[in-house]
Amino acid sequence: MKRLIIFFSLALAFCSGCKKLEESPRSFIDPDNFYKTSADALAGLTAAYDPLSGQQNILRLADWPTDNIIAAQVAPADFSTPFIFNSGAPLFASVWQTEYRGINAANMVLARVPAIVMDAVLKSRIVAEAKFLRALYYFYMVRLFGGVPLITTETTSLEGLNIPRASEKQVYAQIVKDLTEAESDLPPSFSGNDVGRATRLAAKALLAKVYLTRASLTGVAETTDYTNAAAKAEEVIASDAFDLWADYQDAFTVANRNGKESVFSIQFKGTGATEGNVMMTQVLPRSTALGAGQNQFQPTPDLLNAFVPQDRRRTAGFFSAFNQGGTMVTFNAPRVKKYVDTTLLVASPTASTRTFSTDNNIYVIRYADVLLIAAEALNEANSSPTAAAYNYVNKVRARARNGNSAILPDLAGLSQLQFREAIWQERRLELFVEGDRWFDLKRTRKLVPVMQALGVTAVQEKHYYFPIPLREVDTNTAIGQANQNPGY
C-alpha cells in the first residue's frame, strides 16, 4: 500500500490535548477545500493509515516491561530500571499522540467522505477502513491506559479540547461497534498496490482479539465475549484464506510479507527515506562488525529457557552469530532474529555504510494468533477444551516441531485450567516481540506474579496500566492529576 502523508491545518491531526500549535505546518491543506473527490477521500484515508508506522513504540511497551526482554539493556533511561515509570517519559507521550493522530485522521475521513459524490462501493469501503483503523488505535489506547477520552467526531478547532476520560466499558463498546460495522463493508481481500489495507477477515480477527481481551475485565466484560471471540476467530479459520508457513522462519522473511500467514500487518518500505522498518536496528547488538545496533530487545534467559530444545521457534527466532562472507561475527548473547533481513547484513561492505532500515512488515495479527485465540476462547466458553480447541493449538505446535516428532507432542486430556495455562505459554513462545506479551500478562493478571518470580520487586498492581502522559494531565483540565491512573 502506497504511503501519502497529508499535513492538515488542524493541531489535533497530530496530537490530542494541545493548547497551542508548536509550529506552523510546512504544507497547508484546508479540509473544507480538500475532500471533494474520490482521490481526496483515498488520500485522507492513507493519512489515517500513516500513524501505524509509529507502532514500533507499541512493541517497546508490550515487551520491555515483561519477562521476555532484559529491561536494563534498553536505551531510554525511563525504562532502564524495571517498573519505575514516569508519566513524563517521552515514550508515553509519543504513543498517546500517535494513536490520537490516527484517531483524528480516521474521524476526519468519517466526517468528510460521506458527502463526496463518488462511487458508492468505494465510499463504503473507505468509511469501513477508517472505522477499522479508529478501532485499532483505540484498542491500543484502552489496553495501555484504561479509559481515555473517547473522540468520535472530527476536531475542527482548538476549542473544547478538555475532554474527560471515558470508561473502559464505553471505549470497548465503541471499538466493537466500529469493527462490527466495518466488517460488513470491507472486501475479503485486496490486490496490487492496495495489499495491506484492512480486509473483512482482518476486522473479524481483530474483533475476536477484542472480545477475548474484554472477557477478562471485571465490570467491563460481556457474558458472550468468549463465545463471540471463538465465533469470530473460527470465521477467519473457516475462510481458508490463511495458513501457517511450513517453517516458522518463513513467516518473517521479506519475500513472504503479506503472505498466507498475514491477517493484518503494518506495511514498510526500507528504501523510502522514512518508510522503512527500523526494528532490525533495535534488535541487533550495539557494537559488532555487523554495525551498531541499539540492543533494545535482548531476550531474557527466562524466555530462551522456556523453549524445549530444538523448538523451531527458538532456533529460527534467535541467533547468536552470523557468517558474514566467511567471517563469523559472534554476539555476547542471543538476539531476536524475527526482524532481521540477513541479506542486508552482507550487502554493505562496511558497518558504517550498512543500512538497517528494512522492508519487513510488523504483524498486527497473524494466523497463528487467530488459531490460539480460537483455542483459548473455546476452552473458556465451554468450560473445557473442545476437539476444535485442541486442533487449533496443535497446529501451532506441529509447525514448531519442524518434523521432529520427539518434541512438543500434541496436547490432550487436559482440564480447563491446564489447557488455559498451556495456551498462555504457547502464546508467549509463538508471539514473542510481536506486541503481545505485556497485553497477555495484563489480561491474564499474571504480570505481577510473573515479574516478582523473576526478582523484579518494583512491580505493583498499578502497573497493569501505564500512566496517562504528564502533558495530558497538565493541559487537559478534564483529566488533571485527580484522574491520573492510581499510583502515578
N, C-alpha and C positions, 0 to 999 in steps of 0.2 A: 504494500500500500504506500503510495507516494505521500510524502510529508509536505505540508504547507503551513507555515506559521503566520498567523494573522495578528497584527498589532491593532487592537481596538482602543478606542479612546477611554474606555471605562476602567477605572482602577481595579474594580472587582473582577476583571478578567484575569488579573494577576494575583490578587490576594483578597482575603476576607478580613474585615475589621480595620482596614486602613482609614486613618483620619485625614490623610493628605497624600498627594502624589509625591513619590520620592523623586521622580524625574519625568521629563516630558517624553512621550513615545517618539521614537525616531520616525515611525511611519504613522499616518493618521488615516483611519477609515471610519467614517461615521456610519454606524449600523443602520440608521434610517435610510441612508443612500446606498447601502451595500446589499441588503437582502432583497434583490429584485429578480434574479434568475435562478435556474437550477444549478448553474455553475457557482453562483454565490452560496447557495444552500450547501453544496458539497464542500466548498472551501471552508465555510463556517463549521461544518461537521469535522473536517480534518483538524481544525483548531481545537475541537473538543477531544480528539484522539491524542493530540500532541503532548499533553502532560503525562501520558503513560510513560514517556521516555524518562521521566523522573522517578519511576517506581523502583529504581535501584536502591533508593533510600528505604523502601519497604523491606527489601531483602536484609538491609542492615538491622532494622528494628525487629525483624522476625527471626534473626539468628544470633545476633551479638549477645543479647541477654538470655541465653539458653545454655543447655548442656551440650550443644553442638559446636560452639565456637569459643576459642580462648579469648576472652574479652580483653585481657591485658595486652594483646597484640594489635588491637585496632588503633588507628591513627588519632581520631578525635579525643581530646583529653576528657570530654564529658562522659565517655564510656570506658576509660582506661581502668576505672575501679568499678567492678560489677555492682549494679543496682544503687549507685549513688547518683541519681538522676537530678538534673537541674532544669527547672521549667524554662530557663533562659537559654538552654542548649540550642544552637543553630539548627541541629537536625530536626528537632520537633517543629520549629517554626517553618522550616523548609517543607516538611511533609504536609503540614496544615495548609500552607499557601499553595502548594502544588495541587492538592486534592480540590481545594475550593476554586482554583483557576479552572480545573477541568469541569467542576460542577457548574460554574457560571457560564462557561462556554457552551455546555450542554443546555443550560436554561435558555441561553440566547437563541440557540437553534430551535428549541421547542416553542419559544415565543414568536419567532420571526418566520420560520419556514411555512407554517400552515397557511399564511396569507399569500404566498407566492403562487402565481399562476404557472403550473408546471405539470409534468406527468404525474398522475395520481399515485401510481405504484411506487415510483421513485420517491415521491414525497413521503409516503407512508413508511418506506424503508429508512429514510433519513431520520425521521422522527423516532422510529424504533431504535435505531443505533444510538441516538442521543439519550434515550431512556436507559438503554443498557449501560452506557458509559456513566451516566449520573448514578445509577445503582451501584456500579463497581466502585466509584470514588467514595460514595457514602458507606459502602461495606468496609472499605479500609478504615475510614474515619471512626465508625461506631465501634469497631473492634479495638482500635488503638486507644481511643479517648473516651469511649462511652457516649452518652448523649451529647450531641453537638448541635449548633444552630442548623435548623432544617430550612434551607432556602430552595424553593422550587419555582421561583419566578425570576425573570431577568432583572439584574440590578442596573438601573438606568441613571443613578446619581449617587453622590457621596452622602446623601442624607438618609437617615433612618437605618443606619448600619448597626445600631446597638440591638442585636437580636439575641434573645436568651437561648440557652441550651434546650433543645427538645429532649424528651425522654428516650432511652434506648428503644423502648417499645414503639414509639412514634417513628423513629428513624428506620427500624426494621420493617414496619408496615409500609413505609414509602418505598423501600428497596424492593419488597415483594411485589408491590403494585407496579412499579416501573418494569420489573423483569417479566411479570405476567403479561403486561400489555405489549412489551417489546417482542416477546416470544411469538405472538400471532402474526406479526408483520415483518419479521426478519426472514430472509431467504435461507434455505437449508445450507447453501454454500456459495462461495464466490470463485471467480476465476480471474486470471490475468493480473493487472495492477490492483485489483480490489481484494486479492487474497490477503487475509489478515484482519479484515473487518469482522465485526461481531455477527454471528450467524444465529439461526433459531436454536441450533443444538448447543451453542455456547451459552445462550440465555438459559436453557434448561439445566445445563451443568452448573452454572453459577447459582441458579435458583436452588438446586439441590444442596450446594455448599452453604447457602444462606440458611435454608431450613435446618440443616444439620447443626449449624452453629447456634442458631436461635434456640433450638431444642434444649440446649444446656443452660440457658439463662433463667434463673428463678425470677418469676414475676414478669418475664418477657415472653417466654415460650408459649406456643400454642399446642394444644393436645395432639394435633395432627402433624406436627413438624417432622417427626421421624418417618411417618408413613409417607408424607409428601416428599421428603428428601429421597427416600428409596424409589418412589414412583418416578420422579424427575430423572434421577440417575439411570434408572432402568430404561427410560425412554431414549436416552442417549445411547446406551448399550445396544438396545434393540434396533437402532437405526442402521447398524453395521457400517457406519461412516468412519469409524475409528478402529484402531487395533494397536497392540503393542509391537514395537520393533523386536525382531528376534533377539538382538543383542542390546542390552541396556545402554551400552556406549553409543549405539546408533541413534538414540533419542536426542543426543546432544551435539551431533555433528552439523556443521553449517550446511552440508549438502542435503540434509534431511529436515531443515527448518520448514515449518508449515506442512510437515508430512503427516502420516496417518495417526501419530500419537498426539498431535497438537489440536486441542479443542479451542483454546484461545491463547494467543501469545502476543507479547509486545514486540513490534517489528523494529529491527535495527538495520542500518546500512553502514558498514565500517568505513567505506570510502568517503562518506559525507563528512564535512567539516565538524559538525556537531551531532551527527546522527548515528554514530557507532555505539556499540555496547562496550563499556569500559570495565565490565566485570572481570575480564581477563587480567587487567592491571590490578584489580582489587585482590584477586586470589593468589597471585604469584608472590614469591618471597621478595623482600626488599632489595637485596643486592646479590645477584648471581651473574654468571656470564650470559644468561638469557636476557638480562636487562633489570631495571629497577621496578619491581612490583611494589604494592603497598601492603601486602600481608594482612589484609583486613578480615580474612575469612579462614584462618588456620583452624583446622578441625581439632577438637579435643581428643585426648586419648580415650575418653569415655565413649565418644561416638565411634571411633575407629574399632574399639574393642567390642562394640555392640554387634558387629557383623561376625557371622561364623566364617571360619577360613574358607576361602575360595568363593564366597558370595560375589557374584559378578558386579554387584553394585559397589562393593569395596574395591575390587581390582580395577574396575573401569572408572570409578568415581573419584579416585585419588591417585596421585603419583608422587614419588619421592626423588625421581631423577629423570633426565631427558637426554637422549642421544642427539646431540647437535652436530651433524656432519662428521660423525666419528669420535667426537669428544663428549664424554659423559659428564653432564652437569648434575651434581647431586645436591639436594636440599638438606637442610638440617632436620626437617620433619616433613611428613606428608602434607600435600596441599590439594585443595579441591580441583578436580580436572574438568568438571562439567562445562565451564565457560571458556576453556582454553582451546583456541584454534591452533593446533600444533603446526599447521603449515606456516603460520606467522613466526613461529619460533626458529624456523630455519630459512625463512625468505629473506630476511635482512642480514647483512654480513656482520654488523656490529651492534652491540647493545644500544649505542647512542642513536642509531638510526632506526631501530625497530619500533614498529607501532603495535600497540596492544588494543587498539580500537577495532572491534570485530563485527562481523555480520551475524553472530549468534543471537537468536531471539531469546527472550525471557518468557518462560511459561507462566501464564496466569492459572490455567487449568490444563493439565494433560490427561490422557485417557487413563493412566494408572490411578490417578487421583479419583476419577469418576468410579472406577471399579471398587476402590477402597471406601468411598463414600457410600456406595450402594450396599456393600457388605456390612459396614457399621450400622447404617440406618435400619437394615433388615433385622439385624440382631436385636436392636433396641425396640423396634416396632413390634416384634414377635416374641420378645422376652426370652429368646434363644436363637442360636444361629440356624438359619434355614439352609436347604441344599443349595439354593442360589447364592447365599452369602458365602458359603464355603467355596463355591465355584469361582466367584469373583476374586477373592483373596488368593486362592491357589493359582490362578492365572498369573498374578503378580509374582508369587513365589517361584513358580515354574520358570519364568523368564530369568529370575535371579540365580537359579540353579545352573543355567547355562549348559545343560546337558549332563551335569554331574548329579546322578541320582542319589549319591550318598549324603547330600546336604539338603537342607530346607525341605523336609518331607511335607506333603500336603497336611494341612490342618484337618483334624477330625475329632469327633467325640468330646468337644469342649462345652463347658457350661456357658451361660450368657456372660458371666464375669470373666472367665478365662478367654473367651473369644474377644471380648471388648479389649482386654489388655493386649492380646495378640495383634489386633488391628492397630491399636495405637502405636505399638512397637514397629509394625510394618510401615506405617506412615513415616515414622522417623527415618527408617533405613532407606525407604524408596524416594522420599521427597526432600532430603537434606539440602539446604541452601537454595530452596525454590520458593521461599516466602511463606512457609507454613509452620515451622516449629514453635515459635512463641505463641502463635494463634492456637495451635493444638494444645499446648501446655496450659493456656488460658482457659479454653473451653472445657477441658477435662479437669480443671482445678488441680493440676499437678505441678504447676510452676514452683510453688514454694517448697513442697517436699522434695522434688527432684533436685532443685538447686541446693537446698540445705544438705541433702545427702552427699553432694559434691564439696561440701565445706564452705559454701557461699553463705555466710552468716548475715549479710546485709539484706537479703531478700525478705520482703514482708508482704502482707496481704494487699497493701496499696499498689504493689507492682503488677497486679492484674490489669491495671490501666496505666498509661503514660500520663504525664502532667499536661494539662492544657498549656500551650506555649505562653510564656510570660507576656509577649506582645499582645496577645488576645485578652489576657487578664487585665492588662493595663489600659488598653484602648477601648474595649467593648464594655461599657458600663453595665450592660445587662448580664454580663458574666462576672467580672471582678474577682477578687480573691475569695469572696464569700462562696462563689460557685466553682472554685477550683476542685479538681479531684481530691478526695480526702488524703491527707498525709503529705501533700506537696505545698 
